[in-house]
């Protein structure tokens, strides 16, 4: 081939490429959405009168082209069923709603007349609701109309389109219109005299939806709409509805690691005044009746499983309907659960059904919710019949281990916790090696919540993460990097720069809430960590929370100060990070005076940069860095006074354990000598409380003279009166509950304030804050009788 032929062929190829590129660009432009087109048409020129007319003609022609194309068919996952084809919108109607859209986009409608304009436009949708709602462009305009119209027009639209509501719900564009209408109904419920009209509209929709339940709940769009409808019927606020659409494993994990007893199925916000319980029960019954024959298929479908999970969570307070629903989902009849026991003929079938549900992602998630919301009698039977003897085997399963976590976290009694511990307690190392730390963490949370096998757990976990050949000092580092440790167990070294293991950090936080004797090895391990490793732990989000839990624990003061000293020189750097600022604050609180001065000096050096961050001003104000820079000696004296007041206050309420957690070097040597002298004279360490020169009742001004106490100081004086201090020290148990300690701390924090805000006063009167001190405190807090 000659050079001329080669050059001519190359030029021809270039022309073809340009031609194809232009053709592709045109196709892309024609298939763009209305937002993309509208953003392009005003790109180079300022919109004017002639350009507006031209753009309207162009959009009308675009409508004609899209309507002339063959509509798409939306197939449903249910067998042999397909939604109807989208119908064509006539050109006049399309042009009318295009004009309405242009008016709204140009902000040409005042708020006063907006409901009237929206109502008039909705009148034009009569008999054409489905065609308009399923249109790619007009559906957005319809959403704006439904948001801005009055309740009467909104209900009229929904009643008129009720027969075709399922068709809208399963459509890509119509589902957004349906959800917008439901949200608008929820907003109008805040108005007076709207309940009956909304209830009538919802009941009509639920009748149609229940008859076509299988098609709707299996559809990606219909599932979303049906969950919103269920939430609306039960009065779930709009802000909380999102929890039913997006399942966050982090929130589930937080609930399972909560050591406090929680509500089955989690806490769901509801507004009983805006709920429709009868309509909800009717819808649930219709769904179950029409889906009963296909329940085994619906359990494994992703979108239908989400609907069933939401339905169970909303039924938590109605045990009878909840039990009936769970029995249907498990493939049983309510008669099979007689006298809170499964019949012998049902047990084998039920075990097969449940174990089959553990083989799939969607059905295993559904089984988790069933276990969490099950009434106590049903939970006992599920644990005894299905999971007893199989917990270890199921824990190793890819999906089944999450169900075991739900079983452990939902234990109600110590007997149930004992059964779980006997099966899983000796195998913590095996579970961690298999990559199932969630099961181990759930055991820890349940043991703490039910106060059983806590010491045994601490011992077993330390053996699991620290073999006999290794030093006990490696326990905490191994837990911080739990995943990498068991992955490279034989040659593991501290991985620099790696993110710390979430579950390992959560377990350490929970462990440091336990009494000192049980976690002695963990405290010593953290204290022995190298300074570089402590700093890297403080920089990590999860590791910082571990250090905070350690500093707030009952660990000895010397060991806390030893850990804090390893961070010296880096407090300024840590404070610049949002998570590190909390660690710096906890270090400051747990430190002695000399360390507090060092921390304040480091923060003073970065004060300009720190004040520019979102969290910086709070930290600077909390530690009074400005006061330290202005007068260090006065700042030091103020810190000593606060610490002394805090310790004396705790001692007044008999909380010696918490009082001793304050570093002894915080108090000036003179005050320590004076305190020892008073203790030798009186024979007990409460004389400083009863002495009139106690810093609780009197304060010194800058000239060293006594001045009158503020309202907060007077309240503390009342709270620490002689009779109460004497009574509180009598017959005091060796270990108080965490709740009592927290109430003491809250009262002590109020005592340190020079002025009480409205929220502080409310907290002072709160029975939860006062606890068992209410009968002693309330007489002092009552207003005096007017004479």
Secondary structure, 3 states (H helix, E strand, C coil): CCHHHHHHHHHHHHHHHHHHHHHHHHHHHHCCCHHHHHHHHCCCCCCCHHHHHHHHHHHHHHHHHHHHCCCCCCECCCCCCECCCCCCCCHHHHHHHHHHHHHHHCCCCCHHHHHHHHHHHHHCCCCCHHHHHCCCCHHHHHHHHHHHCCHHHHHHHHHHCHHHHHHHHCCCCHHHHHHHHHHHHHHHCCCCCCHHHHHHHHHHHHHHHHHCHHHHHCCHHHHHHHHHHHHHHCCCCHHHHHHHCCCCHHHHHHHHCCCCCCCCCCCCCCCHHHCCHHHHHHHHHHHHHHHHHHHHHHHHCHHHHHHHHHHHHHCCCCHHHHHHHHHHHCCCCHHHEECCEECHHHHHHHHHHHHHHCCCHHHHHHHHHHHHHCCHHHHHHHHHHHHCCCHHHHHCCCCHHHHHHHHHHCCCCHHHHHHHHHHHHHHHHHHHHCCCHHHHHHHHHHHHHHCCCHHHHHHHHHHHHCCCCCCHHHHHHHHHCHHHHHHCCCCCCCCCCCCCCHHHHHHHHHHCCCCCCCCHHHHHHHHCCCHHHHHHHHHCHHHHHHHHHHHCCCCCHHHHHHHHHCCCCCHHHHHCCHHHHHHHHHHHHHCCHHHHHHHHHHHHHCHHHHHCCCCHHHHHHHHCHHHHHHCHHHHHHHHHHHHHHHHHHHHHCCCHHHHCCCCHHHCCHHHHHHHHHHHHHHCCCCHHHHCCCCCCCCEECCCCCEECCCHHHHHHHHHCCHHHHHHHHCCCCCCCCHHHHHHHHHHHHHHCCCCCCHHHHHHHHCHHHHHHHHHHHHHHHCCCCCC
